Amino acid sequence: MKKRILALIILILGVGVAFFVFKSEPKLNPNFENQSSFFKHHPFRLGLDLSGGSHLIYKADVSAIKAGEVSGSMNALRDVIERRVNLFGVSEPVVQVQEGGFVSGGEKKLIVDLPGITDVEKATEMIGQTPLLEFKIERPKDQPITIKPDKSGKIDIGAINLEQQYVSTDLTGRYLKKATLEFDQNTREPKVGLQFDDTGTKLFAQITKDNVGKIVAIFLDGAPISTPVVREEIPDGQAVISGNFIPTEAKQLVGRLNSGALPVPITLLSRQTIGAILGDNAVHAGVKAAIIGFLIIALFLILWYRLPGLIAVIALCIYISIILALFKLLPVTLTAAGIAGFIISLGIAVDANILIFERVKEEMRSGRTVLDAVSTGFSRAWFSIRDSNTSSIITAIILFWFGTSLIKGFALTLGMGVLVSMLSAITITRIFLSAISFVVESKLTRFLFSSGLSK
Amino acid sequence: MFIIKNKKIFIGISIVLIIFSIVSISIFRLKVGIDFKGGALTEVVYKDARPDQAELNSALGALNFGSILLQPTGDMGYIVKSRDLNEAEHGLLLKTLSQDGKNILEEKSFNSIGPSVGRELTKKAIIAIILVSLAIILFIAYAFRKVSKPVSSWRYGLIAVVSLLHDVTIPIGLFAILSHYYGAELDTLFVVAALTILGLSVSDTIVIFDRIRENLRNRVETSFPKTVGKSLEQSYVRSICTSLTVILVLLSLFFFGPVSTKYFALMLTAGMFFGTYSSIFLASPLLVLVEEWQKKK
């Protein structure tokens, strides 16, 4: 009786998981818009080859950076590019640093994934541009401003006011860690917060110390974007530009400041763009293949293994629910290869069941009762199941380690599939089988537990 | 058991298949894709009418991008293979393909891989192949660590490795034919397929060998060939059934799945098929053959 309650609980849990998978998928759930945020936040995460988008690989030139600072600079580079990409309005971009390691001879790479962006010309332009952010101080009074009249004899007043009024310092966008949008606690006025890195902090402290009461101008690509007055020395590398900003203006400035600081020069090595239609087709084909694959296996299991086969199909359904829920919750980024891995795992998932059923059949032949055969079959098949899955898991782990994102997707779904299926095939099937094997020994039960063409 | 009685025929079939594969690999060669050698692949689809191939070819030739290969795809599209292109060159290519904007097209995909990325991927692939092979051999060594008579343990391992080579070589030979006639290219998925075959097919052989050793210990039959035959009888149904389920899903992936994984699915199907074949019709007969040779000495 206990066993039957357990089986019922598992069945309910399985339905619950399947319900979650169903509810959290916009294409399956017509009421998706009205669902709670928990469901909304867990759609499948599709890789670029399925959602359409661009995959860019940049080489970072770190030759000008000291050995100890390389990884710091690379992280700073990643942050800058990430902010630029976010500015571009890309949803869920992925920007990551790829360490050279011994395989690629220490070359540093930056990998940028832009889902949904196929107009890469614009995107690469935006990523690759290197606007120059400079901090300038007022020209000392004893240095004369040189004004040359142009050919017609006129004097350019603008040039006097802007460029000649200030002189450059060593502080540039290279040393800016990040800029943030802040609001004054009292007046609610928008402000722009600046944070320098270590070198920048020292430079900035020196500059502010020497220029109290004067203007430190911030130039972007040679044009002044802000000219705040220094009130006191700033030793902690934090500065606030307060002015009469309107929020959108301040936000724009933050964006421009952040995009100004590109700490490492980069060059585009390769790019991959997949059109949305192609991705869509791949998703449909993948889903179709998975459903057909599942139906064929289910048919085979029920026809060949009868009652245990039917239970294996239920276990397989629960397995599918669990693995799909895991894909959503972890989340796993699904690629075409990843879907292939999942589909193959459907086939592998029932392997354990087949090993068990064959063993059960053998035990029945050697004269055991159905009940006995089931329990002996399970325990004897375990070693075969473990052995036959070990090699797949080994391969999956190495492929995951070696992999580019494409291969990682495959290795992950396959590896997860094998692990989860070991659990589902063995535990779940066992609980269900022992829950129904209350039946008294009869010709019918023997028939139901036999397989293949036998009677 | 008829498999053991006719072992020379089955081993012969395997040998013929392997020779056939090696010949096909050496004649057709495996076309290396841009994943490994670098280059660019552009796929476009025309909205109204696909321009004449010869016409486009001469226009593309004027771009001086080196050798450019133009392949028709579907009813309205072309795949363009060239060296890796930067943004400006890519723009020029699209302009040329659209005949200066007169013929509206949609770029379905563009893939440009620099030579250094290709080299890195090649290195990684080679390391992965070595690592997986080593890991599998270690796994086999572990599985056969117990000494057993009359065939010593390392021979089981060696035969398992031989049948593994058989399982990988035949799909690669098949791929060489596909490569020649359908333009399939050796890419990362190809390497993944080959390595996955190693992982999937080794277990079958090990499970059957385990059964043989179990039956030897329990003295189920009187002679070694009979024991092997008995073990095969006990395990061939499950061997075929477990592979069959995987093959069924792979076939469904091949026929209905995404275009990008078609060759991948086909190669894995072949790998699974020959993997099962080899564990039943090659590995066990080889074991009996080795035992017979030992007796003669």
Interface residues (C-beta under 8 A of the other chain):
Chain A: D49 I57 K59 V103 S104 E107 T118 V120 E121 T124 E125 L268 L269 S270 R271 Q272 T273 I274 G275 I277 L278 N281 A282 V283 A285 G286 K288 A289 A290 I292 G293 F294 I296 I297 F300 L301 W304 A336 A337 I339 A340 I343 I344 L346 G347 I348 V350 D351 I354 L355 E358 E362 F383 S384 D387 S388 N389 T390 S391 S392 I394 T395 A396 I398 L399 F402 T404 L406 I407 F410 A411 L414 G452
Chain B: G38 E43 D84 N86 E87 H90 G91 E106 E107 K108 S109 F110 N111 S112 I113 G114 S116 V117 E120 L121 K123 K124 A125 I127 A128 L131 V132 A135 I136 F139 A143 T188 L189 V192 L195 T196 L198 G199 L200 V202 S203 D204 I206 V207 D210 Q234 V237 R238 C241 T242 L244 T245 V246 I247 L248 V249 L250 S252 L253 F255 F256 G257 P258 V259 S260 T261 F264 A265 L268
